[in-house]
Amino acid sequence: MVATLRDTSAIWAWLDEVPDPEIPVISVVDLGIVRKVAWAGDTLEVTLTPTYSGCPATSVIEISVETALRARGIEMLTLKRQIAPAWTTDWLTDKGRAKLREYGIAPPNPAGGPETCPHCGDTAVERISQFGSTPCKAQWRCTECLEPFDYFKCI
């Protein structure tokens, strides 16, 4: 069965179905942590870069990736953890940024702070706390609709 899976585009599609455990609306592919998918002989090698070296979800992500690929018939599998270059929010896909916004999380903005409220779209927003529900998020509020929301920090 492995010989029919040489096309890595199918594998990338499977990995695009693996959700991030902390933000389940976004896949590990859209998050940009799947760096490489390649065959080394009969072994599939998947390279992952954690969002930061101390991310508590890294092991869960690795288990989820392995489980998803083994469920699709991949028997020979190696997961590699690559920490350099360090992950950056620049690696988020446009699709991933849109999914964050639809979920109510403002995507990262290199200019600093969210551009708009993910709930109503207004630009009148204020930071409540630099710390949010996970280390990669901050807590913000819209001063127009008054809804609080997470902002995915730029890294």
C-alpha positions, 0 to 999 in steps of 0.5 A, a space after each residue: 500500500 505504501 508504494 501507492 502513496 508516493 504522491 505527497 499531495 495526498 499526505 499534505 491533504 490528510 495532514 490538513 485535516 489534523 486540528 491544532 489541539 489548542 485551536 481546533 478550527 485550524 489545521 497543523 498545516 494552516 498553522 504552518 508547523 508541518 514543514 516538510 513531507 518526504 519519502 526516504 526509501 519506504 519511510 515517510 518523514 514528516 518534519 514539524 516545527 513547534 510554535 515555540 520550544 516549550 509549547 505544551 501541545 507539541 507532543 499531542 500534535 505529534 501523536 495526532 499526526 502519527 495517528 492520522 497517517 497510520 489510519 491512512 495506511 502509513 506504516 513506516 513513519 518518522 516524525 522529526 522535530 525541527 526547531 531552527 529556523 524558529 516558527 513564526 506567525 508568518 507561516 500561517 496560511 491565508 486560509 488559516 488566518 481566515 479560519 481564526 477570524 471566523 472562529 473569533 480569534 484575531 489573526 496576527 498583525 505585524 503592525 501590532 495588535 488586531 486590525 479589527 474585531 473578529 466579531 463585528 469588524 470594527 477597528 475600535 479595539 483595546 488590549 485587556 491583557 497581554 496574556 490570553 487563554 494560551 501563551 500565544 494569545 492576548 486578550 482584547 475587547 472591541 469598544 464598539 460591540 463590547 465583545 472580548 476576543 483572543 488575539 493571536 500574537 505575532 511571533 
